[in-house]
Each structure stands twice: as structure tokens, then as C-alpha cells.
Amino acid sequence: MSKKLPKVSDHAVIRYLERSQGVDIEGVRSEIAKKAKNGLEQDATAVIVDGLRYPIVDGVITTVLCQNRTANHIGKLRRKPEIDA
């Protein structure tokens, strides 16, 4: 009988990448913020940079998607322009 593997939280994955693989999480956070800065300044709902889409909700970049894929829950309450940076 095979046992199910345990679920792994996003937090655990991030800490694994940071501590085991040496990924600079704060550096990545800063890089994402720099890429989306123009959109944040213009109050956009998302920014597209280098083929990646950065949805913005209440001034927070909520995820990173491929340009042609959208997060269905983003922007339903308020529609503001998206910009290419």
C-alpha cells in the first residue's frame, strides 16, 4: 500500500530554496519590486515585463504569471489599466 506524500506549504518551499539552495529571497523580492515599480506608480492592476505578468492588488504584487495567463480573481472589483513596462 502506498502512502500519500505530505503537502508542502509555500512557506516551506521558500525556506528550502533560501536555506538549502542558497536563493537570496530578499534579492528576488527586490528584483520583482523593481520590475513592477512603474506599474505601482501608475496604479495599474498588473505589469508585464519580459513575458511575465505581475498582478497588483492594493499595492502588493500578488503572484508572477506567464504573460498570456491571468489570475481569474485579480481585478474583479476594480478595473484599472495594465501597462507594459
KOLGU-4560 file (N, C-alpha, C; in nm, 3 decimals, padded with zeros to 5 digits):
<recs>
<n_xx: 00.084 n_yy: -00.117 n_zz: 00.000 ca_xx: 00.000 ca_yy: 00.000 ca_zz: 00.000 c_xx: 00.090 c_yy: 00.125 c_zz: 00.000 mol: A seq: 1 type: MET>
<n_xx: 00.065 n_yy: 00.214 n_zz: -00.093 ca_xx: 00.146 ca_yy: 00.336 ca_zz: -00.099 c_xx: 00.085 c_yy: 00.444 c_zz: -00.011 mol: A seq: 2 type: SER>
<n_xx: 00.172 n_yy: 00.516 n_zz: 00.056 ca_xx: 00.126 ca_yy: 00.623 ca_zz: 00.143 c_xx: 00.131 c_yy: 00.754 c_zz: 00.066 mol: A seq: 3 type: LYS>
<n_xx: 00.037 n_yy: 00.843 n_zz: 00.098 ca_xx: 00.036 ca_yy: 00.974 ca_zz: 00.035 c_xx: 00.152 c_yy: 01.056 c_zz: 00.086 mol: A seq: 4 type: LYS>
<n_xx: 00.208 n_yy: 01.137 n_zz: -00.002 ca_xx: 00.311 ca_yy: 01.229 ca_zz: 00.041 c_xx: 00.247 c_yy: 01.346 c_zz: 00.114 mol: A seq: 5 type: LEU>
<n_xx: 00.318 n_yy: 01.403 n_zz: 00.212 ca_xx: 00.259 ca_yy: 01.517 ca_zz: 00.283 c_xx: 00.254 c_yy: 01.640 c_zz: 00.193 mol: A seq: 6 type: PRO>
<n_xx: 00.160 n_yy: 01.728 n_zz: 00.221 ca_xx: 00.154 ca_yy: 01.855 ca_zz: 00.150 c_xx: 00.269 c_yy: 01.942 c_zz: 00.199 mol: A seq: 7 type: LYS>
<n_xx: 00.317 n_yy: 02.029 n_zz: 00.112 ca_xx: 00.426 ca_yy: 02.119 ca_zz: 00.146 c_xx: 00.378 c_yy: 02.262 c_zz: 00.123 mol: A seq: 8 type: VAL>
<n_xx: 00.386 n_yy: 02.344 n_zz: 00.225 ca_xx: 00.338 ca_yy: 02.482 ca_zz: 00.214 c_xx: 00.433 c_yy: 02.566 c_zz: 00.129 mol: A seq: 9 type: SER>
<n_xx: 00.380 n_yy: 02.677 n_zz: 00.076 ca_xx: 00.463 ca_yy: 02.772 ca_zz: 00.002 c_xx: 00.576 c_yy: 02.824 c_zz: 00.091 mol: A seq: 10 type: ASP>
<n_xx: 00.544 n_yy: 02.847 n_zz: 00.217 ca_xx: 00.645 ca_yy: 02.895 ca_zz: 00.312 c_xx: 00.761 c_yy: 02.796 c_zz: 00.322 mol: A seq: 11 type: HIS>
<n_xx: 00.729 n_yy: 02.668 n_zz: 00.331 ca_xx: 00.833 ca_yy: 02.565 ca_zz: 00.340 c_xx: 00.919 c_yy: 02.562 c_zz: 00.214 mol: A seq: 12 type: ALA>
<n_xx: 00.855 n_yy: 02.576 n_zz: 00.098 ca_xx: 00.930 ca_yy: 02.578 ca_zz: -00.028 c_xx: 01.025 c_yy: 02.697 c_zz: -00.032 mol: A seq: 13 type: VAL>
<n_xx: 00.976 n_yy: 02.813 n_zz: 00.008 ca_xx: 01.059 ca_yy: 02.933 ca_zz: 00.008 c_xx: 01.178 c_yy: 02.915 c_zz: 00.103 mol: A seq: 14 type: ILE>
<n_xx: 01.154 n_yy: 02.865 n_zz: 00.223 ca_xx: 01.263 ca_yy: 02.846 ca_zz: 00.319 c_xx: 01.362 c_yy: 02.741 c_zz: 00.270 mol: A seq: 15 type: ARG>
<n_xx: 01.312 n_yy: 02.637 n_zz: 00.202 ca_xx: 01.401 ca_yy: 02.537 ca_zz: 00.144 c_xx: 01.492 c_yy: 02.601 c_zz: 00.040 mol: A seq: 16 type: TYR>
<n_xx: 01.433 n_yy: 02.678 n_zz: -00.050 ca_xx: 01.512 ca_yy: 02.744 ca_zz: -00.153 c_xx: 01.616 c_yy: 02.838 c_zz: -00.092 mol: A seq: 17 type: LEU>
<n_xx: 01.575 n_yy: 02.908 n_zz: 00.012 ca_xx: 01.663 ca_yy: 03.004 ca_zz: 00.078 c_xx: 01.777 c_yy: 02.933 c_zz: 00.152 mol: A seq: 18 type: GLU>
<n_xx: 01.745 n_yy: 02.833 n_zz: 00.230 ca_xx: 01.843 ca_yy: 02.774 ca_zz: 00.321 c_xx: 01.920 c_yy: 02.657 c_zz: 00.262 mol: A seq: 19 type: ARG>
<n_xx: 01.857 n_yy: 02.581 n_zz: 00.173 ca_xx: 01.924 ca_yy: 02.465 ca_zz: 00.117 c_xx: 01.990 c_yy: 02.495 c_zz: -00.017 mol: A seq: 20 type: SER>
<n_xx: 01.923 n_yy: 02.578 n_zz: -00.098 ca_xx: 01.973 ca_yy: 02.606 ca_zz: -00.232 c_xx: 02.047 c_yy: 02.740 c_zz: -00.241 mol: A seq: 21 type: GLN>
<n_xx: 02.043 n_yy: 02.818 n_zz: -00.133 ca_xx: 02.115 ca_yy: 02.946 ca_zz: -00.131 c_xx: 02.049 c_yy: 03.058 c_zz: -00.210 mol: A seq: 22 type: GLY>
<n_xx: 01.920 n_yy: 03.048 n_zz: -00.235 ca_xx: 01.849 ca_yy: 03.152 ca_zz: -00.309 c_xx: 01.830 c_yy: 03.273 c_zz: -00.217 mol: A seq: 23 type: VAL>
<n_xx: 01.866 n_yy: 03.390 n_zz: -00.267 ca_xx: 01.852 ca_yy: 03.515 ca_zz: -00.192 c_xx: 01.709 c_yy: 03.565 c_zz: -00.209 mol: A seq: 24 type: ASP>
<n_xx: 01.621 n_yy: 03.527 n_zz: -00.117 ca_xx: 01.479 ca_yy: 03.560 ca_zz: -00.126 c_xx: 01.457 c_yy: 03.710 c_zz: -00.126 mol: A seq: 25 type: ILE>
<n_xx: 01.525 n_yy: 03.782 n_zz: -00.040 ca_xx: 01.509 ca_yy: 03.928 ca_zz: -00.035 c_xx: 01.559 c_yy: 03.992 c_zz: -00.164 mol: A seq: 26 type: GLU>
<n_xx: 01.662 n_yy: 03.935 n_zz: -00.223 ca_xx: 01.711 ca_yy: 03.983 ca_zz: -00.353 c_xx: 01.608 c_yy: 03.962 c_zz: -00.462 mol: A seq: 27 type: GLY>
<n_xx: 01.543 n_yy: 03.847 n_zz: -00.461 ca_xx: 01.437 ca_yy: 03.817 ca_zz: -00.557 c_xx: 01.320 c_yy: 03.913 c_zz: -00.537 mol: A seq: 28 type: VAL>
<n_xx: 01.283 n_yy: 03.936 n_zz: -00.411 ca_xx: 01.174 ca_yy: 04.028 ca_zz: -00.379 c_xx: 01.205 c_yy: 04.168 c_zz: -00.434 mol: A seq: 29 type: ARG>
<n_xx: 01.328 n_yy: 04.212 n_zz: -00.415 ca_xx: 01.370 ca_yy: 04.343 ca_zz: -00.463 c_xx: 01.367 c_yy: 04.350 c_zz: -00.616 mol: A seq: 30 type: SER>
<n_xx: 01.411 n_yy: 04.244 n_zz: -00.681 ca_xx: 01.410 ca_yy: 04.239 ca_zz: -00.828 c_xx: 01.267 c_yy: 04.248 c_zz: -00.882 mol: A seq: 31 type: GLU>
<n_xx: 01.175 n_yy: 04.175 n_zz: -00.821 ca_xx: 01.035 ca_yy: 04.180 ca_zz: -00.863 c_xx: 00.979 c_yy: 04.321 c_zz: -00.841 mol: A seq: 32 type: ILE>
<n_xx: 01.007 n_yy: 04.380 n_zz: -00.727 ca_xx: 00.957 ca_yy: 04.514 ca_zz: -00.697 c_xx: 01.009 c_yy: 04.616 c_zz: -00.798 mol: A seq: 33 type: ALA>
<n_xx: 01.136 n_yy: 04.606 n_zz: -00.835 ca_xx: 01.194 ca_yy: 04.699 ca_zz: -00.933 c_xx: 01.125 c_yy: 04.684 c_zz: -01.069 mol: A seq: 34 type: LYS>
<n_xx: 01.097 n_yy: 04.561 n_zz: -01.108 ca_xx: 01.032 ca_yy: 04.538 ca_zz: -01.237 c_xx: 00.891 c_yy: 04.596 c_zz: -01.240 mol: A seq: 35 type: LYS>
<n_xx: 00.822 n_yy: 04.594 n_zz: -01.127 ca_xx: 00.682 ca_yy: 04.638 ca_zz: -01.123 c_xx: 00.666 c_yy: 04.782 c_zz: -01.075 mol: A seq: 36 type: ALA>
<n_xx: 00.775 n_yy: 04.849 n_zz: -01.043 ca_xx: 00.769 ca_yy: 04.983 ca_zz: -00.985 c_xx: 00.688 c_yy: 05.080 c_zz: -01.071 mol: A seq: 37 type: LYS>
<n_xx: 00.710 n_yy: 05.078 n_zz: -01.201 ca_xx: 00.640 ca_yy: 05.169 ca_zz: -01.291 c_xx: 00.489 c_yy: 05.149 c_zz: -01.283 mol: A seq: 38 type: ASN>
<n_xx: 00.445 n_yy: 05.025 n_zz: -01.279 ca_xx: 00.303 ca_yy: 04.996 ca_zz: -01.267 c_xx: 00.246 c_yy: 05.038 c_zz: -01.134 mol: A seq: 39 type: GLY>
<n_xx: 00.322 n_yy: 05.017 n_zz: -01.029 ca_xx: 00.277 ca_yy: 05.060 ca_zz: -00.896 c_xx: 00.258 c_yy: 05.211 c_zz: -00.892 mol: A seq: 40 type: LEU>
<n_xx: 00.351 n_yy: 05.283 n_zz: -00.951 ca_xx: 00.344 ca_yy: 05.429 ca_zz: -00.953 c_xx: 00.223 c_yy: 05.478 c_zz: -01.033 mol: A seq: 41 type: GLU>
<n_xx: 00.181 n_yy: 05.402 n_zz: -01.133 ca_xx: 00.068 ca_yy: 05.441 ca_zz: -01.216 c_xx: -00.064 c_yy: 05.377 c_zz: -01.171 mol: A seq: 42 type: GLN>
<n_xx: -00.060 n_yy: 05.309 n_zz: -01.058 ca_xx: -00.179 ca_yy: 05.247 ca_zz: -01.001 c_xx: -00.243 c_yy: 05.144 c_zz: -01.095 mol: A seq: 43 type: ASP>
<n_xx: -00.159 n_yy: 05.070 n_zz: -01.167 ca_xx: -00.207 ca_yy: 04.967 ca_zz: -01.259 c_xx: -00.247 c_yy: 04.842 c_zz: -01.182 mol: A seq: 44 type: ALA>
<n_xx: -00.327 n_yy: 04.757 n_zz: -01.246 ca_xx: -00.366 ca_yy: 04.630 ca_zz: -01.184 c_xx: -00.266 c_yy: 04.519 c_zz: -01.214 mol: A seq: 45 type: THR>
<n_xx: -00.177 n_yy: 04.543 n_zz: -01.311 ca_xx: -00.074 ca_yy: 04.445 ca_zz: -01.343 c_xx: 00.032 c_yy: 04.512 c_zz: -01.430 mol: A seq: 46 type: ALA>
<n_xx: 00.150 n_yy: 04.451 n_zz: -01.429 ca_xx: 00.259 ca_yy: 04.497 ca_zz: -01.514 c_xx: 00.310 c_yy: 04.375 c_zz: -01.589 mol: A seq: 47 type: VAL>
<n_xx: 00.344 n_yy: 04.393 n_zz: -01.716 ca_xx: 00.403 ca_yy: 04.286 ca_zz: -01.795 c_xx: 00.546 c_yy: 04.326 c_zz: -01.829 mol: A seq: 48 type: ILE>
<n_xx: 00.640 n_yy: 04.243 n_zz: -01.787 ca_xx: 00.782 ca_yy: 04.269 ca_zz: -01.812 c_xx: 00.848 c_yy: 04.138 c_zz: -01.855 mol: A seq: 49 type: VAL>
<n_xx: 00.917 n_yy: 04.142 n_zz: -01.968 ca_xx: 00.992 ca_yy: 04.026 ca_zz: -02.017 c_xx: 00.907 c_yy: 03.898 c_zz: -02.022 mol: A seq: 50 type: ASP>
<n_xx: 00.783 n_yy: 03.911 n_zz: -02.066 ca_xx: 00.697 ca_yy: 03.795 ca_zz: -02.083 c_xx: 00.632 c_yy: 03.745 c_zz: -01.955 mol: A seq: 51 type: GLY>
<n_xx: 00.653 n_yy: 03.815 n_zz: -01.845 ca_xx: 00.590 ca_yy: 03.776 ca_zz: -01.719 c_xx: 00.493 c_yy: 03.885 c_zz: -01.675 mol: A seq: 52 type: LEU>
<n_xx: 00.383 n_yy: 03.842 n_zz: -01.615 ca_xx: 00.278 ca_yy: 03.934 ca_zz: -01.570 c_xx: 00.278 c_yy: 03.936 c_zz: -01.418 mol: A seq: 53 type: ARG>
<n_xx: 00.281 n_yy: 04.058 n_zz: -01.363 ca_xx: 00.285 ca_yy: 04.079 ca_zz: -01.219 c_xx: 00.153 c_yy: 04.146 c_zz: -01.176 mol: A seq: 54 type: TYR>
<n_xx: 00.053 n_yy: 04.069 n_zz: -01.133 ca_xx: -00.072 ca_yy: 04.129 ca_zz: -01.087 c_xx: -00.048 c_yy: 04.210 c_zz: -00.958 mol: A seq: 55 type: PRO>
<n_xx: -00.118 n_yy: 04.323 n_zz: -00.949 ca_xx: -00.104 ca_yy: 04.412 ca_zz: -00.833 c_xx: -00.241 c_yy: 04.435 c_zz: -00.771 mol: A seq: 56 type: ILE>
<n_xx: -00.253 n_yy: 04.407 n_zz: -00.643 ca_xx: -00.377 ca_yy: 04.429 ca_zz: -00.569 c_xx: -00.343 c_yy: 04.512 c_zz: -00.445 mol: A seq: 57 type: VAL>
<n_xx: -00.405 n_yy: 04.629 n_zz: -00.435 ca_xx: -00.382 ca_yy: 04.719 ca_zz: -00.321 c_xx: -00.234 c_yy: 04.745 c_zz: -00.298 mol: A seq: 58 type: ASP>
<n_xx: -00.160 n_yy: 04.766 n_zz: -00.407 ca_xx: -00.019 ca_yy: 04.799 ca_zz: -00.397 c_xx: 00.074 c_yy: 04.682 c_zz: -00.369 mol: A seq: 59 type: GLY>
<n_xx: 00.021 n_yy: 04.560 n_zz: -00.376 ca_xx: 00.101 ca_yy: 04.441 ca_zz: -00.348 c_xx: 00.105 c_yy: 04.353 c_zz: -00.472 mol: A seq: 60 type: VAL>
<n_xx: 00.225 n_yy: 04.313 n_zz: -00.513 ca_xx: 00.240 ca_yy: 04.217 ca_zz: -00.623 c_xx: 00.203 c_yy: 04.081 c_zz: -00.565 mol: A seq: 61 type: ILE>
<n_xx: 00.097 n_yy: 04.022 n_zz: -00.619 ca_xx: 00.040 ca_yy: 03.902 ca_zz: -00.557 c_xx: 00.094 c_yy: 03.770 c_zz: -00.611 mol: A seq: 62 type: THR>
<n_xx: 00.145 n_yy: 03.772 n_zz: -00.734 ca_xx: 00.199 ca_yy: 03.650 ca_zz: -00.793 c_xx: 00.277 c_yy: 03.688 c_zz: -00.918 mol: A seq: 63 type: THR>
<n_xx: 00.333 n_yy: 03.589 n_zz: -00.984 ca_xx: 00.401 ca_yy: 03.609 ca_zz: -01.113 c_xx: 00.348 c_yy: 03.502 c_zz: -01.207 mol: A seq: 64 type: VAL>
<n_xx: 00.295 n_yy: 03.546 n_zz: -01.321 ca_xx: 00.234 ca_yy: 03.456 ca_zz: -01.419 c_xx: 00.301 c_yy: 03.472 c_zz: -01.554 mol: A seq: 65 type: LEU>
<n_xx: 00.283 n_yy: 03.374 n_zz: -01.640 ca_xx: 00.323 ca_yy: 03.391 ca_zz: -01.779 c_xx: 00.233 c_yy: 03.499 c_zz: -01.838 mol: A seq: 66 type: CYS>
<n_xx: 00.283 n_yy: 03.576 n_zz: -01.930 ca_xx: 00.210 ca_yy: 03.691 ca_zz: -01.985 c_xx: 00.073 c_yy: 03.655 c_zz: -02.036 mol: A seq: 67 type: GLN>
<n_xx: 00.058 n_yy: 03.541 n_zz: -02.097 ca_xx: -00.071 ca_yy: 03.506 ca_zz: -02.159 c_xx: -00.167 c_yy: 03.436 c_zz: -02.063 mol: A seq: 68 type: ASN>
<n_xx: -00.133 n_yy: 03.425 n_zz: -01.936 ca_xx: -00.219 ca_yy: 03.361 ca_zz: -01.839 c_xx: -00.259 c_yy: 03.464 c_zz: -01.733 mol: A seq: 69 type: ARG>
<n_xx: -00.384 n_yy: 03.464 n_zz: -01.695 ca_xx: -00.430 ca_yy: 03.559 ca_zz: -01.595 c_xx: -00.477 c_yy: 03.487 c_zz: -01.470 mol: A seq: 70 type: THR>
<n_xx: -00.470 n_yy: 03.556 n_zz: -01.360 ca_xx: -00.529 ca_yy: 03.505 ca_zz: -01.236 c_xx: -00.675 c_yy: 03.548 c_zz: -01.238 mol: A seq: 71 type: ALA>
<n_xx: -00.766 n_yy: 03.455 n_zz: -01.236 ca_xx: -00.909 ca_yy: 03.484 ca_zz: -01.252 c_xx: -00.965 c_yy: 03.575 c_zz: -01.145 mol: A seq: 72 type: ASN>
<n_xx: -00.909 n_yy: 03.574 n_zz: -01.027 ca_xx: -00.964 ca_yy: 03.653 ca_zz: -00.917 c_xx: -00.910 c_yy: 03.795 c_zz: -00.914 mol: A seq: 73 type: HIS>
<n_xx: -00.809 n_yy: 03.827 n_zz: -00.992 ca_xx: -00.747 ca_yy: 03.958 ca_zz: -00.987 c_xx: -00.831 c_yy: 04.061 c_zz: -01.063 mol: A seq: 74 type: ILE>
<n_xx: -00.857 n_yy: 04.172 n_zz: -01.001 ca_xx: -00.919 ca_yy: 04.285 ca_zz: -01.069 c_xx: -01.068 c_yy: 04.277 c_zz: -01.090 mol: A seq: 75 type: GLY>
<n_xx: -01.137 n_yy: 04.187 n_zz: -01.027 ca_xx: -01.281 ca_yy: 04.178 ca_zz: -01.049 c_xx: -01.356 c_yy: 04.293 c_zz: -00.984 mol: A seq: 76 type: LYS>
<n_xx: -01.304 n_yy: 04.343 n_zz: -00.874 ca_xx: -01.373 ca_yy: 04.451 ca_zz: -00.804 c_xx: -01.343 c_yy: 04.588 c_zz: -00.862 mol: A seq: 77 type: LEU>
<n_xx: -01.224 n_yy: 04.606 n_zz: -00.914 ca_xx: -01.189 ca_yy: 04.736 ca_zz: -00.970 c_xx: -01.102 c_yy: 04.714 c_zz: -01.093 mol: A seq: 78 type: ARG>
<n_xx: -01.132 n_yy: 04.782 n_zz: -01.196 ca_xx: -01.057 ca_yy: 04.769 ca_zz: -01.320 c_xx: -00.973 c_yy: 04.893 c_zz: -01.341 mol: A seq: 79 type: ARG>
<n_xx: -00.844 n_yy: 04.875 n_zz: -01.351 ca_xx: -00.751 ca_yy: 04.982 ca_zz: -01.383 c_xx: -00.664 c_yy: 04.931 c_zz: -01.495 mol: A seq: 80 type: LYS>
<n_xx: -00.595 n_yy: 05.019 n_zz: -01.563 ca_xx: -00.519 ca_yy: 04.976 ca_zz: -01.679 c_xx: -00.399 c_yy: 04.891 c_zz: -01.642 mol: A seq: 81 type: PRO>
<n_xx: -00.367 n_yy: 04.796 n_zz: -01.733 ca_xx: -00.242 ca_yy: 04.724 ca_zz: -01.724 c_xx: -00.143 c_yy: 04.796 c_zz: -01.812 mol: A seq: 82 type: GLU>
<n_xx: -00.015 n_yy: 04.789 n_zz: -01.778 ca_xx: 00.085 ca_yy: 04.856 ca_zz: -01.859 c_xx: 00.197 c_yy: 04.762 c_zz: -01.893 mol: A seq: 83 type: ILE>
<n_xx: 00.259 n_yy: 04.784 n_zz: -02.005 ca_xx: 00.383 ca_yy: 04.715 ca_zz: -02.041 c_xx: 00.496 c_yy: 04.804 c_zz: -01.996 mol: A seq: 84 type: ASP>
<n_xx: 00.588 n_yy: 04.749 n_zz: -01.917 ca_xx: 00.698 ca_yy: 04.830 ca_zz: -01.866 c_xx: 00.823 c_yy: 04.807 c_zz: -01.949 mol: A seq: 85 type: ALA>
</recs>
